[in-house]
Amino acid sequence: MPANVESMFYVRTAPWHGLGTMVKEAPTSEEAIRHAGLDWKVVQKDLTTDDGILVPGFKANVRDLDAQILGIVTDRYKVVQNEEAFSFTDELLGKGVTYETAGAIQNGRRVWILAKLPQHYIISGDEIAPYMVFSNAHDGSGAIKVAMTPIRVVCQNTLNFALKTAKRSWSVNHVGDISGKLEDARNTLLFADKYMSELGKSIDNLHHRKLSDREVTEFTQILFPMPLDPTPLQKKNVNQSREGVLARYHDAPDLKGVGRNGYRFVNAVSDFATHAKPQRERSNYREALFAKTVDGNSLIDKAYELVAA
């Protein structure tokens, strides 16, 4: 497990981001907090100088479990406790939802939950499973965020395209009336079905976008441009990335029956972006990959834009 992954669980088999320890069945939200090691609270404490002078306008967010300082925030920052986050998702998602992943990274500064929604979609012959990710930062570095993340079941590729016709995420800063903003989130996520509907239309269009092998090569070169006067290492890395996408497009077993089209290309890029090990494997690369699940993956979005244009 990477060093920065503090606590984690997942259900049955490892999720696509590769983090976690296994549990036998999807827990309730109350059990999820315990399994994920998130059964602690954030308390805010005053900041003082070494000689006891109060620092106005700022607070320290501290974990009550072990006095770990999670971040320094302004006094306008509103704490959303972990149990509030899970309670929110319970109320939002209702019956039939199973929590599959939850955890904390960076010594508790960021927490998340991943829930599998009960609906199943068959789009152009593919089974697509919709997930919801809730992410929260206790260090003041980011907003509360909720995002839809559809997964192609056969290969666990993420298909969280940035669509112009439907939103897949919502976020709010830790200031003002948090309860009111969470109510807005509930209303916003009522349109999750709209996102999946628009995704289905997009996938159908990608199936009808026939691609020649030359176009696939050109698109791959656009995704991984060669720098001017590249060093030998830069040239090697760019060529490896291009070859990785092309190999998946031409040879991936789960794409054999898809046809030479835009959907096949986007899945090849998604498979590369989701599953390929980086050329330089840093200790937190799995965490960065999971962050792209929430925020969106620019490489997948760019591939989608190229073939959908």
N, C-alpha and C positions, 0 to 999 in steps of 0.2 A: 504494500500500500504506500503511495507517495507520502513523503514526510509531512506535507502541509495538510493532509486530509486527517482531520482530528477525529471525526466519528462519522459513521455511515451504516446504512443497511440496505439490502436489496432483496427482492423476492425471487426464489427459484434459481434463476441464472443471472449472470452479471449483466447490467444494463449497458447500453451502447457506449456510455462514457467511461466504463471500466472501473468505477470506484465502488467500494463497499464490502460488506460482509453479509453472508446469506442468512435469511430467516425462512422458516418453513411455510408461512402463509402471510398474506397481506394483512397488516395489523390495522386496528382502528386508529384514529388520530391520537387517542390517549396512549395507546401502546406504542405508536410510532415515535412519540416524544421520548419514551423510555428506551426503545430499541436503538434510536439514533443518537442517544446521549445528549438530548436537548432539554432534559428536565432541569433547567437552571433559569435564573432570572437575571435581567440587567437592571442594575441600580445606578442612579446618577449621584455623583459626589462632587463637592466643590473642589476647585483647584486653588492651591495656595503656593506661594513661593517658599523657598527653604527657610526663610525667616518668618513664615506664618502670615504673610500678607495675601488677602483674598484676590484672586484673579477674576475680575468681573466679566460677565458675558459668556463664560464658557463652563462646561461641565465635563467630567470624565465618566464615560460609560464603563461600568465595572461588572464583571460576572460574579454573582454572589457565591458561586461554587468554590472558587479558588482565588478570588480577588484579582483575576486576570483583567488588565486594562484593555478594553476592546477598541477604544478610540476617544478622541477629544472632539466634542461637538459644541455648538452654540447653545445657549440656554433656551432657544426656540425649538430645539429638536425634541420630538415626542417619541418616546420609546414604545415599540410594539413588541410585546413579549412573545416568546416562541409559542406558548399555548394559545395566545390570541391568534397567531397566524394559522395554527391548525384548526382552531375553532371556526375561524373565518372560512377556511376551505370546506369544512364539514357542512356549514350552513349554505355555502355557495353551491356545492356540487350535488348534495343530496344523496339519495340511495343509489347503490350500484357502483359507486366509485371505490377503487382499491388503491391504497397508498403503496407504492412500490419502492420508492427511494426517499431517503431524507438524510440530512447530515449537516455538518459544520466544517468549514475550512478556515485556514488562517487563524488558528487558535480561537475560533468562535466568532470571528469578526463578521463572517458571512454564513447564513443558514439558508437551507432550501428544503422544499418537499416536492416530490414528483408524484402525481396521481394519474392513474389510468381511468379514463372516462368509460362509462358502460356501453356507449354506442360503438358500432363497428361499421365501417364503410367499405364497400367494394366499388372501386373506381377504375374503370377500364380494365377490369379483370384482376386488379390488385387489391389485396386487403390492406387497408390503412387504419391504424389504431390511433385515436386522438389521445394525447396526454396534456395535462396541465402542469406547469411548473410555477411554483411560488418561490420567490427569492427575496431575501431581506438582508440588509447590511446593518450591523450594530455599531459600525465605526464612523458613520456619517459620510461614507464614500459613495453611497448609492441610494436609490429610491427603493421603496417597496414595489415589486414588480410581479405581475402575473402574465404568463404567456402560454398560448396554445402551441404544442409541438406535435404535429402528426408524424407517425413512424410507419415506414413501409415494412410490414411484418416479416416478410420472407427474408429480408437481409438486415433489418434494423437500421436502415438509412433514414436520416432526418429529412423531412420535406417541409420545413418551416419557411416557405417562400415569403418574401415581402411582397404582398399583393396590393395593388393600388385600389382594389375594389372592396377590401375588407381588412379590418385590423386584426392582428393576432396577439397583441400585447397591450397592457395597461400599466401605468406606473404613477406613483405619487410620492412626493417628498415627505420627510418626517417633520412637517410643520403644520400648524393650524389645527383644524377639526379633523382628526384622523378617523373618528367613527363615521363622520359624514362622508369622507372620501372613500372609505371601504364600502359604504352603501352604494356610492357611485360605481364602484368596481363590480358589485353584484349586477347592477343594471347593465353595465358594459358587457360583461361576459355572457349575458343572455344571447348575445350575437355570435357565440362560438359556432353555432350551426351555420350561420351565414358564412363564416370563414371557411368551414369545411365544404360548403356548397360551392363557393367561388374557387376553392382549391380543386374540386372535382372538375369544374369547367376548364381550369388551367391545365390540368393533367390531360384531359381529352384533347385540348388544343396542341399540347406537346406531342401527343401520339400522332397527330395529323401533320406535324412539321417534319417532313422527311429530310434526312441529312445524307449528303454524300460523304465518303471518307475524307475527301479534301476539306470539306467544311468542318468536320470534326477536328482535323489536324489544325486548321486555322483558328478555330475557337480555343483550342487548348493552348496555342501559342499566345493568344490574347490574354488568357487567364494567367499564364506564366511568362511574362515578357522577359527577354534577355536584356540585361543592362548593356549600356554602351561600354565598350572596352572591358568586358567582364574578366575577373580573375579566373584562374582555372577552377577554383572551388565554386565560385558563383555559377560558372557554366555547367559544372557537374550537377549542382543542386537543381538548377532550372530544368536541365534535361531529364533528371530523375523524376521530377514532379510531372513533367509532360508525359513521360513514359508510363508513370503510375496511373494516370487518368486514361490514357489510350489502352493500356492493358486491360483495365476494368471494362472499358467500353466494348472492346472486341471479344474478351474472353471470360468475363464474369458469368458463372453458371446461372445465376438468377436472372440474367438479362438475355439469355439465349433466345427466348420466345418473344421478346419485346418488340423487335423490329429496329431498323436503322432510323431512328427518329429522335426528336428532342427529348422525349421522356427518358430514353435510354442514356443520352448524354448527361442529362441532369443527374440521373441516378449514379452514373459513373463518377461524376464530380462529388456528389454527396458521399458516396462510399469512400472516396479518397479523403475527403475532408473529415468524415466521421470516424474512420477506422484505421487509416494509414498512420504508422508511427512517424513522428517528425524526424527530419534529417539530423537535428540536434535535440536529443531528448532531455529536456529540463525536468526537474523534480515536480514542477507544477503544471506540466502540459495537460494532464487529465483535467485539472481544474479549469484551465483555459478553455478546453474543449466543452466542458459542461456549461461554462459561461456563454459560449456561443449558442448552446441550446436555448438559453433564455433570451439572449439579445439578438440572435440571428447570426448566421454565418455569411460573411461578405462574399466568400468564394462561391457558395451555392447560389446566392442571390445574383451574382454576376453571370454565372452560367445560365440561370433562368432568363435573365435579361437578354443574353446573346441569342438564344434560340427562340424567344418569344417576340423579338423585335420584328 
